Amino acid sequence: MRVQGRATRESHEEVLAARLDRLDRLAALGCRASDPGRIEHHEGAVPQGGAERCRRTMDRVAFGHTARVASDPANEDPTRTGPRGRPPGEDARVESALLIAVPEVEPIVATLREAHDPSAAVGVPAHVTLLYPFVAREDLTPTVSRRVANALSASGIGPFEARFERTARFPAVLYLEPTPRETFGRLITSVVTAFPDHPPYGGAFDTVVPHLTVADDEDADLDAIDTMVRTALPVACEVQEVTLMAEGHNGWEMLEIFPLAGRGPQPRSVSPR
């Protein structure tokens, strides 16, 4: 998924300044996050020049992130999809997305994503996308929330254990494969069916490949990153909810949580619309 903050370029630069500062320090130290509260030395984790590559990537996509989808993961040349980065100040509708946040992988991928995945710089956590682009933020209403909740309920999927055991590639992208793939696929199908006017990635593909992006950077040494990430796998987690996120003035923010309960609990708001 490609995301972009709503603020002007100047505002984004302010938001990113602290992150890029940290990336420069990490690049010099060769550090990675080993858990949410501690930085552990790891030689080569953030290659020298990582912060500068991140800056160039941000400029190239206007502080956005292009997700990759493909009808066949083995496809050697899948088309990159998603809306183009909007020029600063352009009048455009504010984007949103439905996704599954995966905090359990953050200790492994957080620093790598900061260096090599532009979505991290605008506040999007490690995640598996279900539907992007979703309904524009200004059109998100209680009716839309009910439709999402009903779609997830109709899928019959309650909380389930997910595992991330393998890495895989799209061109210039390294990602973790989520399993069970069929369960993620059913969740994607449920929301796509409920919102036919919002096809995933603008309808460019018939099939979406579930993935959790680690690096989206044509200048990155994906082989080195791949080797490092694989040594920390597998990661298991319990998926309990779907998150609605949307662009805000200072990056993307969580708006609503939809529990996976098969049939039952109602969604809860976590941020004003």
Backbone as CSV, one residue per row, in Angstrom:
resi,resn,N_x,N_y,N_z,CA_x,CA_y,CA_z,C_x,C_y,C_z
1,MET,0.824,-1.182,0.000,0.000,0.000,0.000,0.859,1.232,0.000
2,ARG,0.427,2.237,-0.726,1.165,3.485,-0.767,0.430,4.490,0.079
3,VAL,1.124,5.107,0.986,0.464,6.063,1.856,1.189,7.384,1.834
4,GLN,0.434,8.432,2.171,1.000,9.757,2.144,0.292,10.631,3.144
5,GLY,1.014,11.388,3.906,0.414,12.288,4.878,-0.329,13.411,4.193
6,ARG,-1.254,14.039,4.925,-2.062,15.089,4.352,-1.374,16.444,4.434
7,ALA,-0.396,16.587,5.325,0.225,17.879,5.549,1.076,18.281,4.361
8,THR,1.561,19.511,4.363,2.431,19.998,3.308,3.780,19.324,3.398
9,ARG,4.591,19.499,2.359,5.925,18.913,2.357,6.729,19.428,3.539
10,GLU,6.578,20.740,3.844,7.322,21.281,4.972,6.938,20.579,6.271
11,SER,5.649,20.333,6.453,5.197,19.639,7.659,5.768,18.242,7.717
12,HIS,5.763,17.545,6.579,6.305,16.198,6.545,7.785,16.199,6.886
13,GLU,8.499,17.193,6.382,9.922,17.225,6.655,10.187,17.393,8.139
14,GLU,9.325,18.181,8.811,9.473,18.324,10.249,9.231,16.991,10.946
15,VAL,8.166,16.296,10.518,7.843,15.010,11.126,8.971,14.010,10.910
16,LEU,9.574,14.036,9.703,10.589,13.056,9.368,11.966,13.403,9.930
17,ALA,12.191,14.667,10.296,13.532,15.077,10.693,14.077,14.221,11.832
18,ALA,13.245,14.001,12.853,13.713,13.206,13.998,14.007,11.778,13.587
19,ARG,13.140,11.201,12.736,13.369,9.821,12.296,14.675,9.722,11.509
20,LEU,14.883,10.667,10.586,16.074,10.610,9.764,17.326,10.834,10.592
21,ASP,17.223,11.687,11.606,18.321,11.887,12.536,18.701,10.565,13.192
22,ARG,17.649,9.845,13.643,17.873,8.566,14.305,18.477,7.558,13.339
23,LEU,18.002,7.588,12.083,18.542,6.667,11.093,20.027,6.931,10.856
24,ASP,20.418,8.216,10.832,21.836,8.524,10.663,22.656,7.930,11.800
25,ARG,22.142,8.053,13.027,22.877,7.503,14.166,22.941,5.980,14.091
26,LEU,21.797,5.376,13.725,21.773,3.918,13.629,22.692,3.416,12.526
27,ALA,22.692,4.130,11.402,23.556,3.725,10.302,25.019,3.759,10.727
28,ALA,25.379,4.776,11.509,26.759,4.884,11.967,27.107,3.794,12.965
29,LEU,26.121,3.403,13.775,26.379,2.426,14.823,26.173,0.991,14.371
30,GLY,25.409,0.811,13.270,25.057,-0.538,12.844,24.163,-1.182,13.863
31,CYS,23.028,-0.534,14.179,22.154,-1.025,15.238,20.829,-1.478,14.668
32,ARG,20.145,-2.271,15.448,18.771,-2.626,15.130,18.003,-2.721,16.434
33,ALA,16.671,-2.619,16.343,15.852,-2.761,17.547,15.677,-4.235,17.839
34,SER,16.089,-4.687,19.033,15.911,-6.090,19.387,14.645,-6.287,20.190
35,ASP,14.129,-5.217,20.817,12.816,-5.244,21.430,12.354,-3.804,21.511
36,PRO,11.046,-3.556,21.790,10.527,-2.200,21.693,11.260,-1.196,22.568
37,GLY,11.900,-1.612,23.644,12.487,-0.642,24.535,14.003,-0.625,24.540
38,ARG,14.640,-1.346,23.615,16.084,-1.460,23.692,16.682,-1.530,22.302
39,ILE,17.789,-0.875,22.086,18.514,-0.967,20.827,19.730,-1.855,21.039
40,GLU,19.842,-2.864,20.221,20.941,-3.827,20.354,21.886,-3.677,19.174
41,HIS,23.186,-3.716,19.456,24.162,-3.607,18.372,24.074,-4.828,17.471
42,HIS,24.058,-4.554,16.174,24.017,-5.651,15.202,24.753,-5.174,13.966
43,GLU,25.941,-5.659,13.772,26.779,-5.155,12.696,26.114,-5.349,11.345
44,GLY,25.994,-4.255,10.602,25.449,-4.334,9.252,23.955,-4.295,9.179
45,ALA,23.245,-4.144,10.309,21.785,-4.174,10.274,21.234,-3.033,9.440
46,VAL,21.779,-1.841,9.635,21.387,-0.703,8.813,22.596,-0.299,8.003
47,PRO,22.626,-0.599,6.716,23.814,-0.329,5.914,24.159,1.152,5.927
48,GLN,25.454,1.441,5.768,25.867,2.837,5.694,25.116,3.524,4.556
49,GLY,24.678,4.756,4.808,23.924,5.483,3.801,22.452,5.193,3.823
50,GLY,21.992,4.385,4.812,20.576,4.031,4.846,19.684,5.237,4.981
51,ALA,20.067,6.189,5.818,19.232,7.377,6.010,19.133,8.187,4.729
52,GLU,20.256,8.320,4.002,20.221,9.092,2.766,19.345,8.410,1.728
53,ARG,19.416,7.053,1.673,18.545,6.335,0.745,17.093,6.550,1.109
54,CYS,16.812,6.576,2.428,15.445,6.818,2.863,14.976,8.197,2.406
55,ARG,15.868,9.203,2.520,15.498,10.543,2.066,15.176,10.546,0.568
56,ARG,16.033,9.867,-0.210,15.792,9.856,-1.647,14.502,9.143,-1.971
57,THR,14.220,8.051,-1.253,12.978,7.326,-1.479,11.785,8.201,-1.153
58,MET,11.858,8.928,-0.019,10.755,9.805,0.365,10.512,10.850,-0.708
59,ASP,11.573,11.458,-1.221,11.410,12.471,-2.253,10.786,11.867,-3.503
60,ARG,11.209,10.624,-3.826,10.749,10.013,-5.068,9.257,9.731,-5.059
61,VAL,8.718,9.358,-3.915,7.289,9.017,-3.870,6.480,10.007,-3.054
62,ALA,7.039,11.215,-2.842,6.329,12.266,-2.109,5.844,11.771,-0.757
63,PHE,6.767,11.152,-0.015,6.491,10.658,1.327,5.420,9.567,1.315
64,GLY,5.348,8.810,0.238,4.366,7.733,0.134,5.040,6.387,0.014
65,HIS,4.211,5.360,-0.056,4.714,3.995,-0.115,3.898,3.227,-1.130
66,THR,4.577,2.635,-2.132,3.890,1.836,-3.138,3.897,0.382,-2.732
67,ALA,2.717,-0.185,-2.562,2.632,-1.620,-2.266,2.764,-2.398,-3.559
68,ARG,3.196,-3.618,-3.422,3.281,-4.489,-4.590,2.269,-5.612,-4.461
69,VAL,1.554,-5.867,-5.549,0.690,-7.028,-5.612,0.987,-7.735,-6.917
70,ALA,0.681,-9.025,-6.962,0.896,-9.785,-8.178,-0.028,-10.978,-8.176
71,SER,-0.477,-11.375,-9.346,-1.345,-12.537,-9.419,-0.563,-13.812,-9.140
72,ASP,0.759,-13.776,-9.339,1.602,-14.926,-9.079,2.857,-14.435,-8.375
73,PRO,3.115,-14.894,-7.131,4.304,-14.426,-6.423,5.600,-14.729,-7.159
74,ALA,5.584,-15.727,-8.033,6.790,-16.070,-8.760,6.996,-15.193,-9.987
75,ASN,6.023,-14.349,-10.282,6.124,-13.459,-11.427,7.382,-12.616,-11.309
76,GLU,8.224,-12.628,-12.326,9.488,-11.911,-12.239,9.322,-10.422,-12.472
77,ASP,8.196,-10.000,-13.002,8.051,-8.584,-13.307,6.641,-8.093,-13.002
78,PRO,6.175,-8.193,-11.744,4.855,-7.691,-11.424,4.829,-6.180,-11.520
79,THR,3.716,-5.636,-11.980,3.579,-4.198,-12.097,3.401,-3.572,-10.729
80,ARG,4.056,-2.460,-10.497,3.862,-1.735,-9.256,2.569,-0.952,-9.364
81,THR,1.785,-1.021,-8.316,0.485,-0.389,-8.369,0.287,0.541,-7.205
82,GLY,-0.873,1.196,-7.193,-1.184,2.154,-6.137,-1.111,3.550,-6.700
83,PRO,-1.801,4.473,-6.067,-1.808,5.844,-6.570,-0.433,6.475,-6.472
84,ARG,-0.164,7.399,-7.351,1.110,8.096,-7.314,1.149,9.064,-6.149
85,GLY,2.338,9.368,-5.674,2.492,10.346,-4.608,1.938,11.685,-5.055
86,ARG,1.168,12.346,-4.213,0.575,13.621,-4.574,1.556,14.747,-4.324
87,PRO,1.637,15.697,-5.238,2.485,16.861,-4.979,1.983,17.609,-3.759
88,PRO,2.887,18.210,-2.980,2.464,18.948,-1.797,1.448,20.019,-2.149
89,GLY,0.416,20.096,-1.333,-0.593,21.125,-1.521,-1.669,20.767,-2.526
90,GLU,-1.528,19.638,-3.207,-2.544,19.258,-4.188,-3.837,18.914,-3.472
91,ASP,-4.948,19.400,-4.003,-6.255,19.125,-3.414,-6.664,17.715,-3.796
92,ALA,-6.695,16.818,-2.862,-7.019,15.419,-3.140,-7.753,14.832,-1.952
93,ARG,-8.500,13.772,-2.214,-9.236,13.122,-1.148,-8.264,12.394,-0.233
94,VAL,-8.639,12.358,1.052,-7.745,11.811,2.072,-7.927,10.305,2.152
95,GLU,-6.848,9.578,2.003,-6.914,8.134,1.867,-7.087,7.418,3.203
96,SER,-7.578,6.170,3.101,-7.672,5.286,4.263,-7.358,3.870,3.814
97,ALA,-7.217,2.971,4.783,-6.885,1.577,4.482,-7.375,0.682,5.610
98,LEU,-7.704,-0.540,5.267,-7.987,-1.587,6.242,-6.789,-2.526,6.273
99,LEU,-6.285,-2.786,7.460,-5.079,-3.605,7.566,-5.063,-4.379,8.880
100,ILE,-4.172,-5.338,8.939,-3.918,-6.085,10.168,-2.535,-5.687,10.659
101,ALA,-2.488,-4.979,11.777,-1.206,-4.601,12.368,-0.595,-5.825,13.053
102,VAL,0.726,-5.939,12.946,1.426,-7.107,13.511,2.561,-6.610,14.409
103,PRO,2.245,-6.193,15.631,3.296,-5.664,16.513,4.353,-6.688,16.882
104,GLU,4.014,-7.972,16.793,4.976,-9.007,17.182,6.222,-9.021,16.307
105,VAL,6.124,-8.512,15.073,7.313,-8.512,14.214,8.120,-7.224,14.325
106,GLU,7.613,-6.245,15.043,8.311,-4.957,15.128,9.749,-5.079,15.646
107,PRO,10.021,-5.920,16.668,11.414,-6.019,17.120,12.383,-6.450,16.019
108,ILE,11.871,-7.156,15.012,12.714,-7.625,13.915,12.799,-6.602,12.797
109,VAL,11.671,-5.947,12.479,11.616,-5.149,11.256,11.554,-3.638,11.471
110,ALA,11.373,-3.163,12.693,11.117,-1.729,12.899,12.221,-0.853,12.320
111,THR,13.468,-1.122,12.676,14.555,-0.281,12.189,14.753,-0.436,10.685
112,LEU,14.590,-1.648,10.190,14.706,-1.871,8.747,13.611,-1.122,7.994
113,ARG,12.403,-1.137,8.519,11.314,-0.414,7.864,11.571,1.087,7.893
114,GLU,12.099,1.597,8.993,12.395,3.023,9.043,13.387,3.421,7.956
115,ALA,14.327,2.532,7.674,15.341,2.830,6.666,14.874,2.554,5.252
116,HIS,13.971,1.580,5.074,13.700,1.081,3.725,12.221,0.969,3.340
117,ASP,11.307,1.377,4.201,9.878,1.333,3.861,9.269,2.692,4.179
118,PRO,8.998,3.509,3.162,8.492,4.860,3.412,7.207,4.912,4.222
119,SER,6.412,3.856,4.232,5.172,3.909,5.013,5.458,4.023,6.504
120,ALA,6.602,3.489,6.944,6.946,3.590,8.364,7.128,5.035,8.792
121,ALA,7.644,5.862,7.889,7.920,7.256,8.228,6.662,8.089,8.395
122,VAL,5.528,7.606,7.898,4.278,8.359,8.057,3.344,7.662,9.047
123,GLY,3.920,6.803,9.887,3.165,6.277,11.012,2.453,4.965,10.811
124,VAL,2.679,4.292,9.692,2.006,3.013,9.456,2.840,1.895,10.075
125,PRO,2.263,1.090,10.979,3.025,0.014,11.621,3.246,-1.155,10.667
126,ALA,4.052,-2.107,11.093,4.186,-3.353,10.331,2.803,-3.968,10.182
127,HIS,2.462,-4.383,8.957,1.063,-4.757,8.712,0.917,-5.637,7.489
128,VAL,-0.236,-6.282,7.423,-0.707,-6.963,6.218,-1.932,-6.186,5.739
129,THR,-1.887,-5.685,4.521,-2.992,-4.884,3.985,-4.149,-5.786,3.573
130,LEU,-5.360,-5.386,3.960,-6.564,-6.067,3.481,-7.190,-5.315,2.319
131,LEU,-7.303,-3.990,2.435,-7.911,-3.219,1.361,-7.353,-1.798,1.357
132,TYR,-6.723,-1.462,0.248,-6.189,-0.122,0.010,-6.201,0.130,-1.488
133,PRO,-6.625,1.322,-1.905,-7.210,2.406,-1.116,-8.648,2.088,-0.717
134,PHE,-8.986,2.516,0.505,-10.331,2.302,1.027,-11.117,3.605,0.892
135,VAL,-12.255,3.687,1.544,-13.114,4.872,1.473,-12.345,6.110,1.941
136,ALA,-12.491,7.212,1.217,-11.818,8.444,1.608,-12.237,8.846,3.020
137,ARG,-11.297,9.413,3.767,-11.567,9.717,5.174,-12.820,10.566,5.351
138,GLU,-13.029,11.532,4.470,-14.191,12.414,4.615,-15.513,11.685,4.399
139,ASP,-15.448,10.480,3.822,-16.667,9.704,3.582,-16.845,8.557,4.576
140,LEU,-15.955,8.452,5.547,-16.088,7.405,6.559,-17.209,7.777,7.530
141,THR,-18.214,6.942,7.596,-19.399,7.200,8.409,-19.711,5.964,9.246
142,PRO,-20.622,6.076,10.206,-21.046,4.882,10.949,-21.579,3.784,10.036
143,THR,-22.195,4.181,8.931,-22.695,3.179,7.985,-21.545,2.379,7.383
144,VAL,-20.474,3.057,7.035,-19.297,2.362,6.501,-18.735,1.408,7.551
145,SER,-18.664,1.864,8.790,-18.156,1.006,9.864,-19.004,-0.251,10.013
146,ARG,-20.303,-0.083,9.959,-21.193,-1.255,10.074,-20.974,-2.214,8.917
147,ARG,-20.758,-1.681,7.725,-20.521,-2.547,6.566,-19.228,-3.340,6.726
148,VAL,-18.195,-2.691,7.263,-16.941,-3.409,7.507,-17.163,-4.508,8.540
149,ALA,-17.821,-4.144,9.656,-18.063,-5.123,10.720,-18.887,-6.300,10.200
150,ASN,-19.904,-6.015,9.401,-20.751,-7.080,8.850,-19.962,-7.971,7.892
151,ALA,-19.081,-7.367,7.095,-18.283,-8.156,6.156,-17.344,-9.101,6.898
152,LEU,-16.710,-8.598,7.936,-15.810,-9.446,8.713,-16.574,-10.538,9.448
153,SER,-17.752,-10.188,9.953,-18.582,-11.179,10.621,-19.019,-12.274,9.653
154,ALA,-19.412,-11.855,8.443,-19.864,-12.821,7.447,-18.760,-13.776,7.019
155,SER,-17.506,-13.353,7.174,-16.402,-14.241,6.804,-16.327,-15.452,7.734
156,GLY,-16.918,-15.303,8.942,-16.887,-16.388,9.909,-15.535,-16.587,10.574
157,ILE,-14.610,-15.670,10.366,-13.259,-15.820,10.905,-13.158,-15.112,12.251
158,GLY,-12.812,-15.871,13.278,-12.531,-15.302,14.580,-11.032,-15.161,14.768
159,PRO,-10.583,-14.881,15.971,-9.145,-14.785,16.220,-8.427,-16.062,15.772
160,PHE,-7.257,-15.894,15.191,-6.517,-17.054,14.694,-5.019,-16.823,14.853
161,GLU,-4.284,-17.922,14.888,-2.822,-17.817,14.974,-2.241,-17.634,13.585
162,ALA,-1.415,-16.628,13.441,-0.694,-16.388,12.191,0.791,-16.638,12.436
163,ARG,1.467,-17.045,11.378,2.904,-17.287,11.470,3.603,-16.628,10.286
164,PHE,4.795,-16.149,10.555,5.649,-15.569,9.529,6.944,-16.370,9.559
165,GLU,7.057,-17.300,8.604,8.164,-18.253,8.610,9.143,-18.041,7.464
166,ARG,8.692,-17.325,6.433,9.507,-17.196,5.231,9.502,-15.769,4.725
167,THR,10.571,-15.430,3.991,10.612,-14.173,3.266,10.327,-14.457,1.796
168,ALA,9.941,-13.419,1.087,9.705,-13.543,-0.355,9.961,-12.179,-0.979
169,ARG,9.914,-12.140,-2.308,10.283,-10.910,-3.011,9.268,-10.526,-4.078
170,PHE,9.096,-9.217,-4.226,8.673,-8.579,-5.452,9.908,-7.786,-5.898
171,PRO,9.946,-7.302,-7.123,11.093,-6.479,-7.508,11.274,-5.291,-6.564
172,ALA,12.462,-5.151,-6.019,12.840,-4.066,-5.101,12.103,-4.119,-3.774
173,VAL,11.429,-5.237,-3.494,10.669,-5.366,-2.249,10.981,-6.712,-1.595
174,LEU,11.229,-6.663,-0.284,11.354,-7.871,0.530,10.192,-7.892,1.505
175,TYR,9.502,-9.024,1.607,8.369,-9.097,2.517,8.332,-10.438,3.236
176,LEU,7.556,-10.477,4.315,7.292,-11.702,5.039,5.990,-12.302,4.528
177,GLU,5.990,-13.608,4.349,4.779,-14.307,3.920,3.935,-14.666,5.142
178,PRO,2.693,-14.171,5.201,1.828,-14.547,6.321,1.108,-15.859,6.045
179,THR,1.013,-16.695,7.068,0.234,-17.924,6.964,-0.686,-18.019,8.182
180,PRO,-1.835,-18.676,8.042,-2.329,-19.363,6.850,-2.799,-18.379,5.780
181,ARG,-2.240,-18.552,4.606,-2.541,-17.635,3.507,-4.028,-17.634,3.168
182,GLU,-4.656,-18.801,3.282,-6.074,-18.882,2.939,-6.930,-18.002,3.850
183,THR,-6.575,-17.934,5.116,-7.348,-17.124,6.055,-7.201,-15.640,5.739
184,PHE,-5.984,-15.200,5.485,-5.787,-13.806,5.083,-6.530,-13.520,3.780
185,GLY,-6.503,-14.478,2.871,-7.218,-14.301,1.607,-8.714,-14.163,1.791
186,ARG,-9.275,-14.941,2.719,-10.719,-14.838,2.973,-11.080,-13.484,3.572
187,LEU,-10.222,-12.959,4.436,-10.488,-11.633,5.001,-10.436,-10.570,3.910
188,ILE,-9.448,-10.675,3.025,-9.363,-9.736,1.909,-10.620,-9.823,1.051
189,THR,-11.017,-11.039,0.718,-12.202,-11.228,-0.125,-13.446,-10.670,0.535
190,SER,-13.564,-10.832,1.848,-14.768,-10.366,2.539,-14.941,-8.856,2.441
191,VAL,-13.858,-8.102,2.617,-14.004,-6.648,2.559,-14.062,-6.146,1.119
192,VAL,-13.347,-6.809,0.221,-13.408,-6.412,-1.191,-14.813,-6.624,-1.736
193,THR,-15.446,-7.740,-1.366,-16.813,-8.023,-1.818,-17.800,-7.004,-1.263
194,ALA,-17.578,-6.564,-0.030,-18.488,-5.604,0.603,-18.335,-4.197,0.046
195,PHE,-17.190,-3.910,-0.568,-16.934,-2.561,-1.086,-16.456,-2.656,-2.540
196,PRO,-17.353,-3.045,-3.436,-16.952,-3.254,-4.831,-16.489,-1.986,-5.535
197,ASP,-16.860,-0.819,-4.995,-16.408,0.433,-5.602,-14.991,0.805,-5.198
198,HIS,-14.368,-0.039,-4.360,-13.004,0.233,-3.902,-12.133,-1.006,-4.119
199,PRO,-11.880,-1.352,-5.370,-11.060,-2.546,-5.632,-9.648,-2.344,-5.108
200,PRO,-9.027,-3.408,-4.607,-7.659,-3.276,-4.106,-6.712,-2.804,-5.198
201,TYR,-5.878,-1.829,-4.838,-4.883,-1.293,-5.752,-5.502,-0.817,-7.065
202,GLY,-6.709,-0.250,-6.944,-7.359,0.325,-8.107,-7.820,-0.682,-9.132
203,GLY,-7.875,-1.965,-8.751,-8.351,-2.987,-9.673,-7.313,-3.461,-10.669
204,ALA,-6.038,-3.169,-10.401,-4.997,-3.537,-11.362,-4.756,-5.041,-11.441
205,PHE,-5.139,-5.780,-10.370,-4.858,-7.211,-10.333,-6.081,-7.990,-9.894
206,ASP,-6.203,-9.194,-10.409,-7.286,-10.081,-10.015,-7.025,-10.714,-8.656
207,THR,-5.762,-10.899,-8.317,-5.384,-11.566,-7.079,-4.406,-10.695,-6.305
208,VAL,-4.658,-10.548,-5.025,-3.748,-9.813,-4.152,-2.912,-10.823,-3.372
209,VAL,-1.625,-10.615,-3.325,-0.730,-11.489,-2.564,-0.589,-10.918,-1.156
210,PRO,-1.104,-11.602,-0.133,-0.914,-11.095,1.237,0.575,-11.003,1.562
211,HIS,0.973,-9.886,2.145,2.394,-9.694,2.429,2.587,-8.652,3.515
212,LEU,3.712,-8.764,4.222,4.109,-7.770,5.216,5.465,-7.216,4.760
213,THR,5.447,-5.974,4.290,6.636,-5.384,3.697,7.694,-5.092,4.752
214,VAL,8.906,-5.533,4.462,10.064,-5.223,5.312,10.898,-4.115,4.674
215,ALA,11.144,-4.228,3.372,11.935,-3.231,2.652,11.317,-2.991,1.288
216,ASP,11.174,-1.727,0.954,10.634,-1.295,-0.337,11.581,-0.215,-0.841
217,ASP,12.711,-0.650,-1.395,13.792,0.284,-1.664,14.687,-0.300,-2.745
218,GLU,14.685,0.323,-3.914,15.469,-0.211,-5.025,16.969,-0.097,-4.792
219,ASP,17.389,0.722,-3.824,18.814,0.864,-3.532,19.286,-0.045,-2.406
220,ALA,18.361,-0.753,-1.761,18.731,-1.567,-0.598,19.412,-2.865,-1.014
221,ASP,20.241,-3.378,-0.137,20.843,-4.704,-0.325,19.853,-5.721,0.246
222,LEU,18.909,-6.136,-0.585,17.850,-7.019,-0.111,18.387,-8.382,0.310
223,ASP,19.471,-8.833,-0.314,20.036,-10.119,0.090,20.522,-10.068,1.531
224,ALA,21.210,-8.984,1.891,21.713,-8.852,3.260,20.568,-8.721,4.257
225,ILE,19.560,-7.926,3.886,18.412,-7.751,4.774,17.662,-9.076,4.923
226,ASP,17.514,-9.783,3.820,16.834,-11.073,3.830,17.525,-12.039,4.785
227,THR,18.851,-12.139,4.672,19.603,-13.042,5.541,19.407,-12.694,7.000
228,MET,19.454,-11.410,7.306,19.308,-10.976,8.685,17.911,-11.281,9.225
229,VAL,16.881,-10.998,8.429,15.511,-11.208,8.889,15.235,-12.696,9.096
230,ARG,15.709,-13.538,8.178,15.413,-14.963,8.268,15.978,-15.598,9.530
231,THR,17.067,-15.040,10.045,17.635,-15.615,11.270,16.724,-15.399,12.477
232,ALA,15.800,-14.443,12.386,14.896,-14.152,13.501,13.535,-14.824,13.352
233,LEU,13.320,-15.513,12.241,12.047,-16.192,12.018,12.113,-17.608,12.577
234,PRO,10.966,-18.223,12.893,9.603,-17.741,12.656,9.103,-16.834,13.781
235,VAL,8.043,-16.092,13.448,7.319,-15.283,14.427,5.859,-15.725,14.390
236,ALA,5.295,-15.957,15.558,3.883,-16.337,15.660,3.128,-15.238,16.407
237,CYS,1.877,-15.073,16.065,1.052,-14.089,16.760,-0.408,-14.498,16.645
238,GLU,-1.230,-13.919,17.488,-2.671,-14.129,17.374,-3.292,-12.895,16.751
239,VAL,-3.933,-13.097,15.630,-4.632,-12.002,14.955,-6.029,-11.902,15.545
240,GLN,-6.330,-10.771,16.141,-7.602,-10.596,16.833,-8.469,-9.489,16.251
241,GLU,-7.880,-8.641,15.383,-8.635,-7.467,14.953,-8.114,-6.920,13.641
242,VAL,-8.964,-6.130,13.007,-8.622,-5.392,11.795,-8.648,-3.913,12.149
243,THR,-7.698,-3.170,11.628,-7.556,-1.757,11.951,-7.883,-0.895,10.742
244,LEU,-8.647,0.155,10.987,-8.891,1.178,9.976,-7.950,2.339,10.254
245,MET,-7.111,2.666,9.259,-6.204,3.800,9.374,-6.491,4.800,8.259
246,ALA,-6.144,6.059,8.510,-6.338,7.094,7.503,-5.292,8.177,7.668
247,GLU,-5.107,8.937,6.605,-4.197,10.062,6.652,-4.666,11.091,7.665
248,GLY,-3.728,11.648,8.384,-4.002,12.756,9.295,-3.081,13.907,8.968
249,HIS,-3.082,14.921,9.801,-2.262,16.095,9.530,-0.778,15.806,9.715
250,ASN,-0.439,14.840,10.536,0.960,14.521,10.806,1.272,13.066,10.518
251,GLY,0.672,12.529,9.483,0.898,11.130,9.141,-0.387,10.333,9.296
252,TRP,-0.249,9.028,9.142,-1.413,8.159,9.239,-1.724,7.854,10.693
253,GLU,-3.023,7.657,10.981,-3.446,7.378,12.351,-4.558,6.345,12.364
254,MET,-4.637,5.619,13.475,-5.677,4.611,13.637,-6.994,5.293,13.968
255,LEU,-8.056,4.865,13.290,-9.379,5.431,13.537,-10.316,4.472,14.241
256,GLU,-10.228,3.195,13.888,-11.219,2.256,14.413,-10.652,0.843,14.425
257,ILE,-11.093,0.057,15.398,-10.673,-1.335,15.540,-11.894,-2.230,15.370
258,PHE,-11.754,-3.247,14.534,-12.838,-4.199,14.285,-12.415,-5.571,14.810
259,PRO,-12.976,-6.032,15.916,-12.595,-7.348,16.448,-12.986,-8.467,15.491
260,LEU,-12.136,-9.458,15.421,-12.477,-10.669,14.677,-13.151,-11.622,15.659
261,ALA,-14.446,-11.684,15.591,-15.170,-12.521,16.550,-16.175,-13.416,15.860
262,GLY,-16.057,-13.558,14.544,-17.050,-14.347,13.824,-18.354,-13.589,13.761
263,ARG,-19.026,-13.515,14.895,-20.248,-12.731,15.029,-20.314,-12.252,16.464
264,GLY,-20.400,-10.966,16.654,-20.502,-10.491,18.034,-20.076,-9.068,18.260
265,PRO,-18.898,-8.845,18.911,-18.503,-7.517,19.366,-18.516,-6.472,18.269
266,GLN,-18.875,-5.255,18.648,-18.936,-4.151,17.721,-17.568,-3.472,17.626
267,PRO,-17.311,-2.746,16.504,-16.053,-2.024,16.363,-15.968,-0.912,17.420
268,ARG,-14.739,-0.491,17.709,-14.558,0.618,18.638,-13.669,1.679,18.000
269,SER,-14.059,2.930,18.188,-13.285,4.038,17.650,-12.076,4.289,18.551
270,VAL,-10.959,4.653,17.925,-9.764,4.955,18.690,-9.266,6.369,18.402
271,SER,-9.881,7.059,17.431,-9.479,8.424,17.101,-10.657,9.125,16.463
272,PRO,-10.814,10.432,16.696,-11.923,11.158,16.071,-11.781,11.176,14.570
273,ARG,-12.924,11.176,13.880,-12.901,11.213,12.417,-12.490,12.586,11.910
